[in-house]
Amino acid sequence: MRMGPLKRSRTALTTAAVGLLATSAAFAVPGTASAAAGAAPGSEVTGTLADGTTWVADFPQTWNGTLILYSHGFGPLTAADAPDPTTQAALLADGYALAGSSYDPTGSEWALNTAVSDQFGTLAAVESTVLPHRPAHVIALGTSMGGLVSALEAQDGAGKINGALTTCGIVGGGVNLNEYQIDGEYALAQLLLPGQNTQLVGFGGNAGAALGTAATLTSAATAAQQTAAGQARLALAMAFLNVTPWDPSAAAPAPADDPAAQESAQYDTLFTGAFSILDFIELGRISFEQAEGGQDTWDVGTNFAAVLQRSPFRSEVEALYKAAGLNLNADLADLTANTNIKADPAALRNLVVTSDPTGRLEVPELDIHTIGDNLVPVQNENYYRHQVDQAGSGDLLRQAFTNSYGHCNFSAAELVAGVQAVMHRVTTGQWGNVATTASLEQAATALNLGPARFVDYHPGNLTGSVPPLR
């Protein structure tokens, strides 16, 4: 399989099908638990699956018959059954039982190779060793990378789960995550450090090398930010990275008619802080390569002019290039001409199989995303909506947005309101108006568990996305 031509071709994509999602092929085998079936009210129970995955479950004082199966995000492989203590307490108080796993602790923190099977294995273990009887309903809840897990559960969960709440999820899939990140990193290196052959992939397990690349790119960006030409080129690279134009210190995103303010906000979002978003991106590449067994991303064959043409940040870039007196077409041609990163076919195939949703849902799903997500761009939801619609599952999906900055920056009120909306869909068979902005806002406000910030919003295209490779 040649990786380069797959990058942006929308008419001649000829990659072979790679089969069904491997992680959903079977349950993990339940291991031991620290309590017999029928846990005491208000108790926490832990256990271990056959592959070493640990799980945790909390049983409420009065059970309402529903279990929430929680999938945690990228990071340490530690079992969790809720996104935060406040949400956990609120859900337990409402009578929900909670469960979640660590995922396989011997694998990469990009745990998609086993995450879905580990979660379904946890479900089987909790049903047999904790709950007094099989739950009437099971709701998948996922955060960030765990939001990708819950989306995969929604497409492979018939007979296991009844609905899903996906929050701040990487629902564009692992391939797109890698692709827009490598586009932006390559653009930074090529435009700001031409001829220096900055290492962008193949770090192995060398965290120092990955962070060294981040430091090199950050230093170059800091210098570039001092000039109009540098700001224009930074805006171009950050467009490929889908960086939100919402400054971390601001109360709202920069106005769309103020390109300079947009670029400044994106710069502060991507490069500032003791451990910046760029640091996170570079260090995260190690986990991807560990998980897939090789280099799983590419830039060869990318037409950067075509990519920018569909970007929601195109006007910003064009305005800043014009103001700086630079030739945008020349820089785009330069980027297109000098690509040299190729993916290992086996590694890419594994990434597709484990980490890319098909969009064919088997149960209803509600997605919630902050509009100012600094790590998983809200444009993921645009890509996912089109994918689900094309798969014929559009009636099962609803999406909602909060007017807030930051990755997974949800209040307990917003999360519990999302759970309530999914439960309504599961129990009635109809969405009705429960997933609308107005209804979610009303429900969240009534809970008195923090701010309610639901807002009508339509995200733009996910810059650098590629056609599904299945």
C-alpha positions in Angstrom: 0.0 0.0 0.0 1.5 3.3 -1.0 0.8 6.0 1.6 1.4 9.2 -0.2 -1.4 9.2 -2.7 -3.9 8.3 0.0 -3.4 11.6 1.7 -5.9 13.9 0.0 -7.3 12.0 -3.0 -11.0 12.2 -3.0 -11.6 10.6 -6.4 -9.0 7.8 -6.7 -8.7 6.4 -3.2 -8.2 2.7 -3.7 -7.1 1.4 -0.4 -8.3 -2.1 0.5 -10.8 -2.7 3.2 -9.1 -3.6 6.5 -11.9 -5.6 8.2 -13.9 -5.1 11.3 -12.7 -3.4 14.4 -10.4 -5.9 16.1 -11.0 -4.7 19.6 -14.7 -5.5 19.5 -14.2 -9.1 18.3 -14.7 -10.6 21.8 -15.1 -9.9 25.4 -12.0 -9.9 27.6 -12.4 -12.7 30.1 -13.5 -11.5 33.5 -11.0 -12.1 36.3 -11.5 -11.9 40.1 -13.4 -9.2 42.0 -13.3 -8.2 45.7 -17.1 -8.6 46.2 -19.7 -11.2 45.4 -22.6 -10.5 43.1 -24.8 -7.9 44.7 -22.5 -5.3 46.1 -23.4 -3.6 49.3 -25.2 -0.2 48.8 -22.7 2.6 48.6 -19.7 0.3 48.0 -16.8 0.4 45.6 -15.6 -2.9 44.1 -12.4 -3.6 42.1 -11.3 -6.4 39.9 -8.9 -7.6 37.2 -9.4 -9.0 33.8 -7.4 -11.8 32.2 -5.1 -9.4 30.3 -4.2 -7.5 33.5 -6.8 -4.7 33.0 -8.0 -3.4 36.3 -11.6 -2.2 36.8 -13.5 -0.3 39.4 -17.2 -0.1 40.0 -19.3 2.0 42.4 -22.7 0.8 43.5 -25.2 3.5 44.7 -27.3 3.5 47.9 -30.4 2.9 45.8 -29.8 1.6 42.3 -32.1 2.8 39.5 -31.2 -0.2 37.3 -28.8 1.5 34.9 -25.1 1.1 34.7 -22.8 3.8 33.2 -19.7 2.3 31.6 -17.1 5.0 31.7 -14.0 5.2 29.3 -11.2 7.5 30.5 -9.0 9.6 28.3 -5.4 9.4 27.1 -2.9 9.2 30.0 -2.0 6.8 32.8 -3.7 3.4 32.5 -5.6 3.7 35.8 -9.1 2.5 36.2 -11.8 5.2 36.6 -15.6 5.1 36.5 -16.4 8.8 36.1 -14.8 11.9 34.6 -14.5 13.8 37.9 -15.6 13.4 41.6 -18.5 15.9 41.4 -20.0 14.1 38.4 -19.4 10.8 40.0 -21.2 11.9 43.2 -24.1 13.3 41.2 -24.6 10.2 39.2 -24.4 8.0 42.2 -26.9 10.2 44.0 -29.3 9.8 41.0 -29.0 6.0 41.5 -26.6 5.1 38.6 -24.1 2.3 39.1 -20.7 3.2 37.6 -17.9 1.1 36.2 -14.8 1.6 34.1 -11.4 0.0 33.4 -7.7 1.0 33.1 -7.4 -0.7 29.7 -4.6 -3.2 29.2 -1.7 -1.9 31.4 1.0 -3.5 29.3 0.1 -1.5 26.2 0.5 2.1 25.0 -1.4 4.9 26.6 -3.0 5.2 23.1 -5.0 2.2 24.3 -7.3 1.6 21.3 -5.8 -1.9 20.6 -7.7 -3.3 23.6 -9.9 -0.5 25.0 -13.2 -1.5 23.6 -12.8 -5.2 24.5 -11.5 -4.2 28.0 -14.5 -2.1 28.5 -16.9 -4.8 27.4 -15.0 -7.3 29.5 -15.4 -4.9 32.5 -19.1 -4.8 31.8 -19.4 -8.6 31.8 -17.3 -8.8 35.1 -19.4 -6.1 36.8 -22.7 -7.7 35.7 -21.6 -11.1 37.2 -19.7 -10.0 40.3 -21.1 -6.7 41.5 -24.7 -6.0 40.3 -27.6 -8.0 41.9 -29.0 -8.6 38.4 -28.3 -7.6 34.8 -28.9 -3.8 34.4 -32.0 -2.7 32.5 -29.9 -0.2 30.6 -26.2 0.4 30.0 -25.0 3.8 28.9 -21.4 4.3 27.6 -19.8 7.5 28.7 -16.4 8.6 27.3 -14.0 11.5 27.7 -11.4 12.6 25.0 -9.7 9.4 23.8 -12.4 7.7 25.9 -14.9 9.6 23.8 -13.5 7.7 20.8 -13.9 4.5 22.7 -17.5 5.3 23.5 -18.1 6.1 19.8 -16.7 2.7 18.9 -18.9 1.1 21.5 -21.9 2.8 19.9 -21.1 1.2 16.6 -20.4 -2.3 18.0 -22.4 -2.3 21.2 -25.8 -3.9 20.2 -26.8 -6.2 23.0 -24.2 -4.8 25.3 -25.0 -1.1 25.7 -28.2 0.9 25.0 -26.8 4.3 24.3 -23.7 6.5 24.5 -22.6 9.9 25.7 -19.4 11.0 24.0 -17.7 14.0 25.4 -14.8 16.0 23.9 -14.2 12.9 21.8 -11.6 12.2 19.1 -14.5 11.2 16.9 -12.6 12.1 13.7 -10.5 9.0 14.5 -6.9 8.2 15.0 -5.9 8.6 11.3 -7.2 12.2 11.1 -5.7 13.1 14.5 -2.3 12.0 13.2 -2.7 13.7 9.8 -3.7 17.2 10.8 -1.0 17.1 13.5 1.7 16.1 11.2 0.5 18.6 8.6 0.9 21.4 11.1 4.2 20.2 12.6 5.7 19.8 9.2 4.5 23.3 8.2 6.1 24.8 11.3 9.4 23.1 10.5 9.4 23.7 6.8 8.3 27.4 7.0 10.3 28.4 10.1 13.3 26.1 10.0 13.9 25.3 6.3 16.7 22.9 5.5 17.2 21.8 9.1 15.5 18.4 8.8 13.7 18.7 12.1 12.7 15.2 13.4 8.9 14.9 13.5 8.4 11.1 13.7 10.2 7.9 14.6 11.0 8.9 18.2 10.8 5.3 19.5 10.5 5.6 23.2 12.8 8.6 23.4 10.7 11.2 25.2 13.7 13.6 25.4 13.9 13.6 21.6 10.2 14.3 21.2 10.3 17.2 23.7 13.4 18.4 22.1 11.5 18.7 18.8 8.8 20.6 20.6 11.3 23.0 22.1 12.9 23.6 18.7 9.6 24.4 17.1 8.5 26.5 20.0 11.7 28.6 19.9 11.3 29.2 16.2 7.6 30.2 16.7 8.6 32.6 19.5 10.9 34.4 17.1 8.4 34.3 14.2 5.7 35.8 16.4 7.7 39.1 16.5 7.2 39.9 12.8 4.2 40.2 10.4 5.8 37.6 8.1 6.3 35.2 10.9 2.7 35.6 12.2 1.4 34.9 8.7 3.4 31.7 8.5 2.4 30.7 12.0 -1.3 31.2 11.1 -0.9 28.9 8.1 0.7 26.1 10.2 -1.9 26.6 13.0 -4.7 26.4 10.5 -3.4 22.9 9.6 -3.4 22.1 13.3 -7.0 23.3 13.7 -5.9 25.4 16.7 -8.8 27.2 18.3 -8.7 31.0 18.1 -9.7 31.3 21.7 -7.0 32.7 23.9 -6.7 30.8 27.2 -7.0 34.0 29.2 -10.0 35.4 27.2 -13.7 35.1 27.9 -14.6 34.5 24.3 -12.9 33.5 21.0 -11.3 36.1 18.9 -13.7 37.7 16.3 -13.7 36.0 12.9 -13.2 39.5 11.3 -10.0 40.1 13.3 -7.3 37.9 11.7 -4.5 39.3 13.9 -6.4 38.6 17.1 -7.2 35.1 15.8 -3.5 34.4 15.2 -2.5 35.8 18.5 -5.0 33.6 20.3 -3.9 30.5 18.4 -0.3 31.2 19.2 -1.0 31.5 23.0 -3.1 28.3 22.9 -0.5 26.2 21.1 2.8 27.4 22.5 2.4 28.9 26.0 2.4 27.2 29.4 4.9 25.1 31.3 3.8 22.0 29.3 2.3 23.3 26.1 -0.2 21.8 23.7 2.7 21.3 21.2 4.7 19.5 23.9 1.7 17.2 24.4 1.4 16.6 20.6 5.0 15.6 20.2 5.2 13.4 23.3 1.9 11.7 22.3 3.4 10.6 19.0 5.5 8.1 20.9 2.4 6.4 22.2 0.9 6.2 18.7 4.0 4.5 17.3 4.2 2.1 20.3 0.6 1.2 19.9 0.7 0.6 16.1 4.2 -1.0 16.0 5.7 1.6 13.7 5.3 4.9 11.9 1.6 5.4 11.2 1.3 8.8 9.7 2.5 10.5 6.5 2.7 13.7 4.6 3.9 12.5 1.2 1.3 13.3 -1.5 -0.4 16.1 0.5 -1.6 19.0 -1.6 -1.4 21.8 1.0 -3.2 24.3 -1.2 -6.2 22.0 -1.5 -6.1 21.4 2.3 -6.2 25.1 3.1 -8.9 25.7 0.5 -11.4 23.8 2.8 -10.1 25.1 6.1 -12.3 27.4 8.2 -9.1 29.4 8.9 -8.4 30.2 5.2 -9.6 33.8 5.4 -7.4 34.5 8.4 -4.4 33.1 6.7 -5.0 34.9 3.4 -5.5 38.2 5.2 -2.3 37.9 7.2 -0.2 36.9 4.2 -1.6 39.9 2.3 -0.8 42.2 5.2 2.8 40.8 5.4 3.4 41.1 1.6 4.1 37.4 1.3 3.2 35.0 -1.5 0.9 32.4 0.0 0.8 30.3 -3.1 4.6 30.0 -3.1 4.6 28.8 0.5 1.9 26.3 -0.2 3.8 25.0 -3.2 7.0 24.7 -1.1 5.1 22.7 1.5 3.7 20.4 -1.1 7.0 19.9 -2.9 9.1 19.0 0.1 7.1 16.3 1.9 9.0 13.1 2.8 7.2 11.3 5.6 5.8 7.9 4.7 3.7 5.6 6.9 4.5 1.9 7.4 1.5 0.1 5.8 1.1 -2.4 8.7 1.1 0.3 11.3 -1.4 2.4 9.4 -3.6 -0.6 8.9 -3.7 -1.3 12.6 -4.5 2.4 13.4 -7.4 2.3 11.0 -8.8 -1.0 12.4 -8.5 0.0 16.0 -9.0 3.8 16.0 -11.3 4.9 13.2 -15.1 4.9 13.6 -17.2 3.7 10.7 -20.1 5.9 11.5 -22.5 3.0 11.5 -24.2 3.3 14.8 -26.0 0.5 16.6 -27.3 2.5 19.5 -28.2 6.2 20.0 -25.3 8.6 20.7 -25.1 12.2 22.0 -21.8 14.1 21.5 -20.9 17.1 23.6 -17.9 19.3 22.7 -16.6 22.7 23.9 -16.3 25.1 21.1 -12.9 26.2 22.3 -11.3 22.8 22.7 -7.5 23.4 22.7 -6.5 19.8 22.3 -9.3 17.9 20.4 -10.6 20.5 17.9 -14.4 20.9 17.8 -14.1 20.4 14.0 -13.9 16.7 14.8 -17.7 16.8 15.2 -18.2 18.1 11.7 -16.3 15.2 10.2 -18.1 12.7 12.4 -21.5 14.1 11.6 -20.9 13.7 7.9 -19.5 10.2 8.4 -22.5 9.1 10.4 -24.9 10.6 7.9 -23.2 8.8 5.0 -23.4 5.5 6.9 -27.2 6.0 7.3 -27.1 6.4 11.1 -27.9 10.1 11.3 -31.2 9.6 13.2 -29.2 8.0 16.0 -26.7 10.9 16.5 -27.2 14.2 18.2 -24.5 16.8 18.9 -24.4 19.6 21.4 -21.8 22.4 22.1 -20.8 24.4 25.1 -19.6 28.0 24.9 -16.4 27.3 26.9 -12.7 27.2 26.4 -10.5 24.1 27.1 -10.4 20.4 26.5 -13.2 18.5 28.3 -14.1 21.7 30.3 -17.6 20.6 31.2 -19.4 21.2 34.5 -21.1 18.3 36.3 -24.4 19.9 35.3 -23.6 19.7 31.6 -22.5 16.1 31.9 -25.5 14.9 33.9 -27.8 16.7 31.6 -26.2 14.8 28.7 -26.8 11.5 30.6 -30.4 12.4 31.1 -30.9 13.2 27.4 -29.4 9.8 26.4 -31.6 8.0 29.0 -34.7 9.7 27.6 -33.8 8.5 24.1 -33.1 5.0 25.3 -36.3 4.6 27.4 -38.7 6.3 24.9 -37.1 5.4 21.6 -37.3 9.1 20.5 -34.9 12.0 20.9 -37.8 14.5 20.9 -36.3 17.9 21.9 -34.2 16.7 24.8 -30.9 17.1 22.9 -31.5 20.6 21.7 -29.5 23.5 23.0 -32.5 25.0 24.8 -33.5 21.7 26.5 -30.0 20.8 27.6 -29.4 24.3 28.9 -32.6 24.1 30.9 -31.9 20.7 32.3 -28.3 21.6 33.2 -29.4 24.8 34.9 -32.0 23.0 37.0 -29.4 20.6 38.4 -27.5 23.3 40.2 -24.2 21.5 39.7 -22.2 24.2 38.0 -22.5 26.4 34.9 -24.8 25.6 32.0 -23.2 26.9 28.8 -24.9 25.1 25.9 -25.0 27.2 22.7 -26.1 26.8 19.1 -23.0 26.2 17.1 -21.9 24.6 13.8 -18.3 23.7 13.6 -16.3 24.1 10.4 -14.4 21.5 8.4 -11.7 19.5 10.1 -8.6 20.8 8.2 -6.4 18.0 6.9 -9.0 15.3 7.3 -8.7 12.3 4.9 -11.4 10.1 3.4 -12.0 6.9 5.5 -9.4 4.3 4.7 -11.7 1.3 5.3 
